[in-house]
């Protein structure tokens, strides 16, 4: 075979390969450039509308669906509770009246109420403080798993009832049991993507201040005997408006008394 022809073939082949690689490089560069411009565009829009937020949480970029079942309380559970009279309501709720009211400081401190929950309520260390409502004189806690809260979940909740002296007189409790992983870990949306979803849906008004962004779980599917929970971004605006975004699918989540509704 003519060596000059072979050399020519090799040169042409390498030239074609170089052109192909250059083409792929340009595609990747343009894609990255477009992504960067999109992110800058969001930052610019938020800045233009004077929407502000602090440092966003840095955590694992993956999570998983969970399953859980409402616990059915029994006499053995009640026997563990001291200095209170407890009854079971429809198997899954405890209603307990304290023998003596427990005083709280008039300058409310959530840690004080948290300590009562930890020491006087079943599985109390698994609940995190949510809010105090002065009008209804209640303090609400929601159950947590892996340091993430089960947002507005009626099956994993403690409500403390106060008298007019801000003393704890009674409480109601539900508890999610048999919590388990339903799937392998999957990639979740970044917190800035959660903010972007709210912005695109018009839920962040100009001059809004985002005061908190946290990852937890909300109920995706509610069955009679169990529920499926999905990772959820909890975004608080002005310390009062609670907004939620499905951290897998990017859907906005709204709550009512009985279940979670997803809205595109």
N, C-alpha and C positions, 0 to 999 in steps of 0.2 A: 504494500500500500504506500502511496505517495505521502512522505512525512509532512510535506508542506500543506497538503490537504487536511491531514489530521490536526495539525497545529491550527489551521484556520477554523476547523470545526470546534476545537476547544475554546478558542478565543471568542467565537460567536456564542457558544454555550454560556461561558462565564459572563459575557456581556448581558445576555438575556436574564441570567440569574441576578446580576447586579441591578438591573432595571426592575425586576420583580421585588427584590428586597427594598429598594428605594421607594417603590410604590406602597409597599406595606408600611414602611416607616412613616410616610406622609399621611397615610390613613390614621395611624395611631396618634401621630402628632396633632392632626386636625381634631380627632375625637377628644383628646385631652384638652386641647385648646378650647373646644366648645364647652366641655364640662367646666373648665375654669371660668369662662365667661358667664356661664349660667349661674355659678355660685356667686361670682362678683355681682351679677345682676340682682340676685336676691338680697345680698347685703346692701346694695345701693337702694333698692326699693324700701327695705326696712328703715334705712337711714333717712330716706326722703320723707317717709311717713312718721318719723320720730318714734319708731317702735324699738325699744331697747331690751336687752337681756344681759345677764351676767355670764360668768363662766359656766359652760355647759358640762354636764357630767362626763367623766372619762371612765368607761367601763368596757367589759367584754362586748364584742360586736355580734355575739351570737346568743341565742336563748332557745327555749323550747316550750311547746304546749304542755299544760299540766292537766291532770284529772284529780278530782277530789269528791268526797261524799260527806254530806251533813252528818255529824255525829248524833247518834241516838243515846241520850243520857239515861242512866239507870240508878238504882238505889246505892250501889257502891260508889258512884260519883258523888252523890249527895252526902254520903258519910264522910267524905274527905273535907267538907266545908264546915268550918267552925264559926261559932258566934253568929249564926244566921239561919233563918228558916227558909228552906228552898223547896220549890215545887217544879215539876217537869210539865211543860206545856207542849202538847202534840209531839211528844218524844224528842224533838230536836231543839227545844228552847228551855233554858233555866230561868226562872224568876225567883229572885232571892231578896228577902227583907232582912236587914241587919238588926241584930239585937240592940246595938247602940249605934247611933249615927256617928260617922267619922268626919271630923272637922277638916276643912281645907282653909288655907290662907285666903284672906279677902283680896289680896293681890294675887290673882290666880297664877299658879305655877303648874304647868303640864306635868313636870317631873313628879310632883306630889301625888297627882291623880294616878300617874303611871305606876308609882310605887305601890299604891293600894291595889291596883289590878294585878301586879306581879305577885303580891303576897296573899291576897284574899280570894282570888278567882282561879278556877281550874285553867291550867295551861296559860296563866296570865302573862308569862314572859314572851308569849307568841303574839301579843297584840301591841300595836303601835297607836299612839295618840293621833286623832284626826281633828276634832274641833270641840270647843265649848260653846254651847248656845245659851246665852243668858236669858233669852226670852222664855224658852221652854225649860230652863234650868236642867240641862242635860249635858253630859260629857260623853263623846263617842270615840270608840277605838275600833280599829279594824285589824283582822288577823294578818300576819306576815309570814312569808316563807322565803328563805334564803335572802333575808334582809330586804325583801320587796313586798309591798303592801297589796292586799286584795281589795282594790278600790270599790267602795260603795257596795260591798257584798253582804246581803242580808243573812247569808249562811255562815259568816265568819265575823261576828260583830259583838261588841259589848257596849251597852248604854248604861251609864251611871245616872241615877236620878237624885237631885239635890232638893233640900228644903229651902225656905227663905233665908236661912242662916248659912247657906252654902255648905251644908253638911251632906255627906253621902248617906242616903237612907235605904236605897235598894238598887238593884241592877237587873238587867236582862242579858243573857248570853246565848249566842249560837257559835258553833265551832265546826270547821271543815276538817275532816279526818281522812286518813288513807291517801294523802297527797302523793302523787307519783308522776314521773315523766311520761308523757304520752308519745313523744317523738324524739328523734335525734335533734341535736342542736342545729339551728338554722340561722342565717344572717338576719339581723334586725335593721330597721331603718335607723339612721343616725338621729340624734336629737334635733339637729338643724332641719332635717327633713320633716320631722314632726311639726316644727314651727312653720315651715314652708306650707305644709298642708293646711294649717289653720289660716294662714295668710291668704292663700289662694281661695279658700272658702268664705273669706270675708269675716272671719271670727276674731281677727286682730284689728282693732280700730286704730286710726292714727293716734299717736302719742301714748299708745299702750306701753305699760312697763311689765315685762315678764319677770316675775319675782321668784319662780321656782320651776325647775324641770327635773322630774324623777321618773325612773322606770319601775313599774310594778306589774300587776296582773288584773285583768277584768274578765268577767264571765262571757265566753263566746257562745257556748251552748248550755242551756239550762234544761236538764232532764228531771224526771220525778225523783230519782234516787242518787243522782250525781250531776256533775257539771264539768265542762271543759273550759280552761282558763287560758287566755292568750297574753303574751307580753304587751304592755300598754305604756305609752308615754303620757305622763300626767303633767300638764303644763298649767301653772297658776298665773293669772294676770291680776295685778294690783292687789295681791294677797287675798283675793275674794272670789274671783271667777275660776272655776275648775274645769279645764278642758282636757279631753282624752283623745289619743290617736292610737289605733291598732299598730303596734310596732312591727308587725309582719306585713300586713296588707295595706297600711296607710289610710285606712278608713277612720272617719271621725266617729266616736262612740258617744252616745247619749244614754242616760240612765232614767228609768222610771222605778216605781216601787218594787216591781216584781222581776224585771229582767233588763238586760242591756239591749239597746237598739243600735244598729250600725247604720250610718248615713254616709253616702258617697260625698 
